[in-house]
Amino acid sequence: MTLTSPPSPAVKGPSDDSTPLRPRLLAHVSGQNISLVGALALVLLLFGVLNDNYFSLSNMQVIAEAATITGLLAIVQTVVIICGGLDISVGSQAGVASVVSAMVFTSTGTNAFLGMAAAVGVGLAIGAINGLIIVYGRVNPTIATLAGLAAYKGLAQLLSDGRAQGYVLNDDIFVFLGRGKIAGLPVMVWILIVVAVTVHVLLRYTDIGRNIYAIGGNDTAARLAGININKYLIFVYALIGIVAAIAGILLTARTGSGQPTSGSEGLELKAITAAALGGAALKGGKGGIGGTLLAVALLGALENGLTVQGINSFWQNVAQGALLVVAVVIQQRRSGERAVGLPH
């Protein structure tokens, strides 16, 4: 499947070579990113003052590891939003991959590589199915993946009989993924960094990325420019499946067993919130990985701070919902779009 297409003067990506280097670099440091840095600094300062142990090395590691799985899903959620779509099923996909990785691991004589390969294969298949339903079934992405949210959650529960499956903490590879460190940083964080850099380069410096922005910005113009939109949509949703599978494998490594719902439920809301807070326009055509990672750090610091302070975990859902509304309101205000039901 060839995704690249002849470049068109009418459709330019964010890394157009005619743009001077300095403005291109400054463009990545948007006002929204500066606001996120400020908000993150305030959250860290607040909880650091309230709790002396908040800045301890062990707590910072907890924040980083917890944010890794959300970060992986938020990165690919950003890609699909830029392309003009949405995937509400990412948490359920991670749950299926987590169960598959553990069950194949135990059923093949504790072969970690087979377990992980099976999880990635299932993730690829699920993501491609989402894309095919959206493209050839002509189903709205929100509806298609909302159905996937329920279906894949049910699949994970059927495969596991609704219980955690397997035990992987006797395997060196899973232990290394879940608890190992390289140069002082958890392996999970390194995996997030590698995925983030890879997707950033894909979006900013390749024809594939420029075409993804073009499709989200104006799909009619993109089609007229010769871009095969159907292939791109299937590619993007397949990419989501692969990265969701990686998140599921890390969830297995972190918890020690395959988790059908625990640990993956609610990840879709976190991923969408992080992408929107990071500047991904829900109408498509705009967004970046840097802003998304800042938003993931903000959500992780806030969630951990509330937990450390002993605040009811239900308030975390309230905070996430409020942040998502705030992100969308900011987007609407910046776009200058008329409010629904109100005069100009």
C-alpha positions as CSV (number, residue, x, y, z in Angstrom):
1,M,0.0,0.0,0.0
2,T,1.6,3.2,-1.1
3,L,0.7,6.2,1.0
4,T,2.8,8.9,-0.5
5,S,1.5,11.0,-3.4
6,P,2.9,13.7,-5.6
7,P,3.3,17.0,-3.7
8,S,0.9,19.7,-4.6
9,P,1.5,23.4,-4.4
10,A,-2.0,23.8,-3.1
11,V,-1.5,21.5,-0.1
12,K,1.4,22.2,2.1
13,G,2.3,20.6,5.4
14,P,3.7,22.2,8.5
15,S,7.3,21.6,7.5
16,D,7.3,23.2,4.1
17,D,10.9,23.6,3.1
18,S,10.3,27.2,1.8
19,T,9.8,28.4,5.4
20,P,12.9,29.8,7.0
21,L,14.4,27.6,9.7
22,R,14.0,30.0,12.7
23,P,10.2,30.7,12.1
24,R,9.7,27.0,11.6
25,L,11.3,26.3,15.0
26,L,9.4,29.1,16.7
27,A,6.2,27.8,15.2
28,H,6.5,24.7,17.4
29,V,6.5,26.8,20.5
30,S,2.9,27.9,20.3
31,G,1.1,30.1,22.8
32,Q,-0.9,27.0,23.8
33,N,2.3,25.1,24.6
34,I,3.5,28.0,26.7
35,S,0.2,28.0,28.6
36,L,0.6,24.3,29.2
37,V,4.1,24.8,30.6
38,G,2.8,27.4,32.9
39,A,-0.1,25.3,34.0
40,L,2.2,22.3,34.6
41,A,4.6,24.5,36.7
42,L,1.6,25.7,38.8
43,V,0.4,22.2,39.4
44,L,3.8,20.9,40.4
45,L,4.4,23.9,42.7
46,L,1.0,23.5,44.3
47,F,1.3,19.9,45.1
48,G,5.0,20.3,46.0
49,V,4.0,22.8,48.7
50,L,1.1,20.6,50.0
51,N,3.2,17.4,50.2
52,D,6.9,17.2,50.9
53,N,7.1,13.8,49.2
54,Y,5.6,14.9,45.9
55,F,9.0,15.7,44.3
56,S,10.6,12.5,45.7
57,L,12.4,10.4,43.0
58,S,10.0,7.5,43.6
59,N,6.9,9.6,43.1
60,M,8.3,11.2,40.0
61,Q,8.9,7.7,38.6
62,V,5.3,6.8,39.5
63,I,4.1,9.8,37.5
64,A,6.3,9.0,34.6
65,E,5.3,5.4,34.4
66,A,1.6,6.1,34.8
67,A,1.7,8.8,32.1
68,T,3.5,6.5,29.6
69,I,0.5,4.4,28.7
70,T,-1.7,7.5,28.4
71,G,1.0,9.2,26.4
72,L,1.3,6.4,23.8
73,L,-2.5,6.5,23.2
74,A,-2.6,10.3,23.2
75,I,0.1,10.5,20.5
76,V,-1.8,8.3,18.1
77,Q,-5.1,10.0,19.1
78,T,-3.4,13.3,18.0
79,V,-2.6,11.8,14.6
80,V,-6.1,10.6,14.0
81,I,-7.6,13.9,15.1
82,I,-5.2,15.8,12.8
83,C,-6.5,13.6,10.0
84,G,-10.0,14.6,10.8
85,G,-11.1,11.5,12.7
86,L,-11.4,10.2,16.2
87,D,-10.9,6.9,18.0
88,I,-12.9,6.3,21.2
89,S,-11.9,2.6,21.4
90,V,-8.1,3.0,22.2
91,G,-8.5,2.0,25.8
92,S,-10.4,-1.2,24.9
93,Q,-7.8,-2.0,22.2
94,A,-5.1,-1.8,24.9
95,G,-7.2,-4.1,27.1
96,V,-7.4,-6.7,24.3
97,A,-3.7,-6.5,23.7
98,S,-2.9,-6.8,27.4
99,V,-4.9,-10.0,27.7
100,V,-3.6,-11.5,24.5
101,S,0.1,-10.8,25.4
102,A,-0.3,-12.6,28.8
103,M,-2.4,-15.5,27.5
104,V,-0.1,-16.3,24.6
105,F,2.9,-15.9,26.9
106,T,1.6,-18.5,29.3
107,S,0.2,-20.9,26.7
108,T,3.5,-21.0,24.7
109,G,5.8,-22.0,27.6
110,T,6.4,-18.4,28.8
111,N,7.7,-17.0,25.5
112,A,7.5,-13.3,25.9
113,F,8.3,-12.4,22.3
114,L,5.5,-14.6,21.0
115,G,3.1,-13.0,23.5
116,M,4.1,-9.5,22.4
117,A,4.1,-10.3,18.7
118,A,0.6,-11.8,19.1
119,A,-0.6,-8.6,20.9
120,V,0.8,-6.3,18.1
121,G,-0.8,-8.5,15.4
122,V,-4.2,-8.4,17.1
123,G,-3.8,-4.6,17.6
124,L,-2.9,-4.2,13.9
125,A,-6.0,-6.2,12.9
126,I,-8.3,-4.3,15.2
127,G,-7.1,-0.9,14.0
128,A,-7.4,-2.0,10.4
129,I,-10.9,-3.2,11.0
130,N,-11.8,0.2,12.5
131,G,-10.4,1.9,9.4
132,L,-12.2,-0.4,7.0
133,I,-15.6,0.1,8.7
134,I,-15.1,3.8,8.6
135,V,-14.0,3.9,4.9
136,Y,-16.0,1.2,3.3
137,G,-19.0,1.1,5.7
138,R,-19.2,4.9,5.5
139,V,-19.7,5.1,9.2
140,N,-18.8,8.2,11.2
141,P,-15.5,7.7,13.0
142,T,-17.1,8.6,16.4
143,I,-19.9,6.1,16.0
144,A,-17.6,3.3,14.6
145,T,-15.1,3.6,17.4
146,L,-17.8,4.0,20.0
147,A,-19.1,0.6,18.9
148,G,-15.5,-0.6,19.0
149,L,-15.2,0.7,22.6
150,A,-18.0,-1.7,23.7
151,A,-17.1,-4.6,21.3
152,Y,-13.4,-4.7,22.1
153,K,-14.0,-4.4,25.8
154,G,-16.4,-7.4,25.5
155,L,-13.8,-9.3,23.5
156,A,-11.2,-8.8,26.2
157,Q,-13.6,-10.0,28.8
158,L,-14.6,-13.0,26.8
159,L,-11.0,-14.0,26.2
160,S,-10.1,-13.6,29.8
161,D,-13.5,-14.6,31.4
162,G,-13.5,-11.2,33.0
163,R,-10.4,-11.9,35.1
164,A,-6.7,-11.0,35.0
165,Q,-4.8,-13.6,33.0
166,G,-1.3,-15.0,33.3
167,Y,1.6,-14.0,35.4
168,V,4.6,-12.4,33.7
169,L,6.7,-11.1,36.6
170,N,8.8,-14.3,36.4
171,D,10.0,-13.4,33.0
172,D,13.1,-11.1,32.6
173,I,11.8,-9.4,29.4
174,F,8.5,-8.3,30.9
175,V,10.2,-7.3,34.1
176,F,12.7,-5.2,32.2
177,L,9.9,-3.5,30.2
178,G,7.8,-2.8,33.3
179,R,10.5,-2.1,35.9
180,G,13.8,-1.7,34.2
181,K,15.8,1.4,33.7
182,I,18.2,2.8,31.0
183,A,20.4,5.7,32.0
184,G,18.3,6.3,35.0
185,L,15.0,6.5,33.1
186,P,12.3,3.8,33.2
187,V,12.3,1.7,30.1
188,M,8.6,2.6,29.6
189,V,9.5,6.2,29.4
190,W,12.2,5.4,26.7
191,I,9.5,3.6,24.7
192,L,7.3,6.7,24.9
193,I,10.1,8.9,23.8
194,V,11.0,6.6,20.8
195,V,7.3,6.5,19.7
196,A,6.9,10.3,20.2
197,V,10.0,11.1,18.1
198,T,9.1,8.7,15.4
199,V,5.5,10.0,15.0
200,H,6.8,13.6,15.2
201,V,9.2,13.0,12.4
202,L,6.5,11.2,10.4
203,L,4.1,14.1,10.8
204,R,6.5,17.0,10.3
205,Y,9.1,15.9,7.8
206,T,7.5,13.3,5.5
207,D,5.0,13.4,2.6
208,I,2.8,11.1,4.7
209,G,2.6,13.6,7.5
210,R,2.0,16.5,5.2
211,N,-0.8,14.6,3.5
212,I,-2.4,13.7,6.9
213,Y,-2.5,17.4,7.8
214,A,-3.9,18.2,4.4
215,I,-6.7,15.6,4.7
216,G,-7.7,17.0,8.1
217,G,-7.5,20.6,6.9
218,N,-9.6,20.2,3.8
219,D,-10.4,16.7,2.5
220,T,-11.9,17.9,-0.7
221,A,-8.7,19.8,-1.6
222,A,-6.6,16.8,-0.6
223,R,-8.6,14.5,-2.8
224,L,-8.3,16.9,-5.8
225,A,-4.5,17.0,-5.1
226,G,-4.4,13.3,-5.7
227,I,-4.2,12.0,-2.1
228,N,-5.8,8.6,-1.6
229,I,-7.8,9.5,1.5
230,N,-9.2,6.0,2.1
231,K,-5.7,4.4,2.3
232,Y,-4.5,7.1,4.7
233,L,-7.5,6.6,7.0
234,I,-6.9,2.8,7.1
235,F,-3.2,3.5,7.7
236,V,-3.9,5.9,10.6
237,Y,-6.3,3.6,12.3
238,A,-3.9,0.6,11.8
239,L,-1.2,2.7,13.4
240,I,-3.5,3.4,16.4
241,G,-4.0,-0.4,16.8
242,I,-0.2,-1.1,16.8
243,V,0.6,1.6,19.4
244,A,-2.5,0.7,21.5
245,A,-1.1,-2.9,21.5
246,I,2.3,-1.6,22.7
247,A,0.4,0.3,25.5
248,G,-1.4,-3.0,26.3
249,I,1.9,-4.9,26.5
250,L,3.3,-2.2,28.9
251,L,0.2,-2.5,31.0
252,T,0.8,-6.2,31.3
253,A,4.4,-5.7,32.2
254,R,3.5,-3.0,34.8
255,T,0.7,-4.9,36.5
256,G,2.2,-8.4,36.1
257,S,-0.8,-9.9,34.2
258,G,-3.2,-9.4,31.3
259,Q,-5.8,-6.8,32.3
260,P,-9.2,-6.9,30.4
261,T,-10.4,-3.6,31.8
262,S,-8.5,-2.7,34.9
263,G,-5.9,-0.1,33.9
264,S,-7.2,0.4,30.4
265,E,-10.7,1.6,31.2
266,G,-11.0,5.4,30.8
267,L,-7.8,5.7,28.8
268,E,-9.8,6.9,25.8
269,L,-11.0,10.0,27.7
270,K,-7.4,10.7,28.9
271,A,-6.0,10.4,25.4
272,I,-8.6,12.7,23.8
273,T,-8.3,15.2,26.6
274,A,-4.5,15.3,26.2
275,A,-4.7,15.7,22.5
276,A,-7.2,18.5,22.7
277,L,-5.3,20.3,25.5
278,G,-2.1,19.9,23.4
279,G,-3.7,21.9,20.6
280,A,-5.0,19.2,18.2
281,A,-8.1,20.8,16.6
282,L,-11.0,18.4,16.8
283,K,-12.0,19.5,13.3
284,G,-8.7,18.3,12.0
285,G,-5.7,19.7,10.2
286,K,-3.9,21.1,13.3
287,G,-1.9,19.7,16.2
288,G,1.5,18.4,17.2
289,I,3.2,15.8,19.4
290,G,5.0,18.3,21.6
291,G,1.8,19.9,22.9
292,T,0.2,16.5,23.5
293,L,3.2,15.3,25.6
294,L,2.9,18.5,27.7
295,A,-0.8,17.9,28.2
296,V,0.0,14.3,29.2
297,A,2.5,15.5,31.8
298,L,-0.1,18.0,33.1
299,L,-2.8,15.3,33.5
300,G,-0.3,12.9,35.1
301,A,0.9,15.5,37.6
302,L,-2.6,16.5,38.5
303,E,-3.9,13.0,38.9
304,N,-0.9,12.0,41.0
305,G,-1.2,15.1,43.1
306,L,-4.9,14.4,43.9
307,T,-4.0,10.8,44.8
308,V,-1.2,11.9,47.1
309,Q,-3.5,14.3,48.8
310,G,-6.0,11.6,49.4
311,I,-8.7,13.3,47.4
312,N,-11.5,11.0,46.2
313,S,-10.5,9.4,42.9
314,F,-13.9,10.3,41.4
315,W,-12.7,13.9,41.4
316,Q,-10.1,12.9,38.9
317,N,-12.8,12.1,36.3
318,V,-14.4,15.5,37.1
319,A,-11.1,17.3,36.5
320,Q,-10.5,15.4,33.2
321,G,-14.0,16.2,31.9
322,A,-13.6,19.9,32.9
323,L,-10.2,20.1,31.2
324,L,-11.6,18.6,28.0
325,V,-14.4,21.2,28.0
326,V,-11.9,24.0,28.6
327,A,-9.7,22.8,25.7
328,V,-12.6,22.7,23.3
329,V,-13.8,26.2,24.5
330,I,-10.4,27.6,23.9
331,Q,-10.3,26.0,20.4
332,Q,-13.7,27.5,19.5
333,R,-12.7,30.9,20.8
334,R,-9.5,30.9,18.8
335,S,-11.2,29.8,15.6
336,G,-13.7,32.7,16.0
337,E,-16.6,30.3,15.3
338,R,-20.1,31.5,16.2
339,A,-21.5,29.8,19.3
340,V,-24.4,27.4,18.7
341,G,-27.8,29.0,18.9
342,L,-26.4,32.5,19.5
343,P,-26.3,35.5,17.1
344,H,-23.0,36.6,15.5
